[in-house]
Amino acid sequence: MIEVLAPGPYATVQDLGRQGHAHLGVPSSGAADAASLRLANRLVGNPEGLAGIELTFGLARLRFAAGAWVALAGAPCPVGSTARDPGMGAPFWVPEGGEVRLGSPSWGLRTYLAVRGGIAVEPVLGSRSTDSLSGLGPPPLRPGTVLPVGVADGLGDIHVDLAPPRPPRPAVLRVLAGPRADWFVPGALAALCGGPYEVSQDSNRVGVRLRGPELARAKEGELPSEGMVTGAVQVPPSGQPIVFLTDHPPTGGYPVIAVLAEADLAVAAQLRPGDEVRFSALLPR
């Protein structure tokens, strides 16, 4: 068991999401920065899809009822612990009754803690992920929350992996033209990829809200609701783009001007309020 002494600003259980239910109106959810959760799991010998803890802006304290192998990946936080040589990007042993204490990250927003055996809360529709939009899955972590840990027998070897490099600053998100690019005036996609945008404080796991050059429409009115994907860049009447993250709704009525390259979803997930971000257009094959 892991007891949450302090969850930080916002912490949830996340795996790789509940796939295959969008036609029923169920979002996929899952780790916003899936690459970092996968890495943390590999470090402790877990299958990449086991559930871990997604910490938003660190500042968490966790107590381990039994000794466990733990690893941290994602936004780099100072780590204090009763463990020997704790840190980011490498597995470390937490003894029985030991604590892991995280400070705030030096860059980025989301840090992932994996424990050997995984977080074994009850799955909902095949996933242990907390969905902040629909409310599916376990509730966000609070002081006193106790999380069961799965069985570690038969798992892979514990090893040191190559941690991903620090994202560039300012961040660059690569995009392809979206399915409703024709709803915007000529040059709107170039405008999106021209000036920088600033991440709004209203951003969350549903989407990254941006402030910057306004994207003008060529067509008035709204679309009927249609399917949305993670990474869709949707533009409401304000003209300010929103980049959908993993808790986005499965449908939406605002036009999508662009869609992020899948490899850059992790970059978007680590943007924090006040960060500067630019877009870069990918040429179609």
WOGI-V123594 format. One record per pair of residues at least 12 apart in sequence whose C-alpha atoms are under 7 Angstrom apart, sorted by the first residue. I is the first residue (numbers start at 1). GAP is how many residues later the second one is. Records with the same first field share a line. If there is no record, write none. Layout:
I=GAP  GAP
This chain:
1=63  64  65  145  146  147  148
2=60  61  62  63  144  145  146
3=59  60  61  141  142  143  144
4=57  58  59  138  139  140  141  142
5=56  57  58  138  139
6=54  55  56  136  137
7=53  54  134  135  136
8=50  51  52
9=47  48
10=45  46
11=42  43  44  45  129  130
12=41  42  43  118  128  129
13=38  39  40  41  115  116  117
14=16  17  37  38  39  40  114  115  116
15=15  16  34  35  36  37  112  113  114
16=14  15  18  33
17=12  13  110  112
18=107  108  109
22=228
25=225
26=224
27=220  221  222  223
28=218  219
29=100  102  217  218
30=99  216
32=173  213  214  234  237
33=232  233  236
34=232
35=231
36=37  38  76
37=36  75
39=34
40=31  32  33  72  73  74
41=73
43=28  47  48  115  116  117  118
44=25  26  27  47  71  72  114  115
45=71  110  111  112  113
46=70  71  109  110
50=68
51=67  68  77
52=60  61  62  63  66  67
53=59  60  61
54=56  57  58  59
55=55  56  57
56=53  54  55
57=47  48  52  53
58=19  44  45  46  47  53
59=43  44  45
60=41  42
61=38  39  40  41
62=37  38  39
63=34  35  36  37
64=32  33  34  35
65=31  32
66=29  30  31
67=27  28  29
68=25  26  27  47  48
69=22  23  24  25  46  47
70=21  22  23  43  44  45  46
71=18  19  20  21  42  43  44
72=16  17  39  40  41  42
73=15  16  38  39  40
74=36  37  38
75=30  32  33  34  35  36
76=12  29  30  31  35
77=25  26  27  28  29
78=24  25  26
79=22  23  24
80=20  21  22
81=18  19  20
82=12  16  17
83=12
89=74
90=70
91=69
108=162  163  164
109=161  162  163
110=160
116=36
117=32  33  34  35
118=31  32
119=28  29  30  31
120=28  29  30
121=26  27
123=14
124=12  13
131=116
132=115
133=114
170=106  107
171=105  106  107
172=105  106  107  108
173=87  91  105  106  107
174=86  87  90  105  106  107  108
175=83  84  85  86  104  105  106  107
176=82  83  84  105  106
177=80  81  82
178=78  79  80  81
179=77  78
180=75  76  77
181=75  76  77
183=34  35  36  72
184=32  33  34  35
185=31  32  33
188=27  28
191=22
192=87
193=85  86  87  88
195=18
196=16  80  81  82
197=13  14  15  79  80  81
198=12  13  14  76  77  78  79
199=12  73  74  75  76  77
200=73  74
201=72
205=40  41  42
206=38  39  40  41  42
207=35  36  37  38  41
208=34  35  36
209=32  33  34
210=30  31  32
211=29
212=28
214=25  26
215=24  25
216=23
222=31  32
223=30  31  32
224=29
225=26  27  28
226=25  26  27
227=23  24  25
228=22  23  24
230=14  15  16  18
231=12  13  14  28  29  34
232=12  24  26  27  28
233=23  24  25  26
234=20  21  22  23
235=19  20  21
236=18
245=24
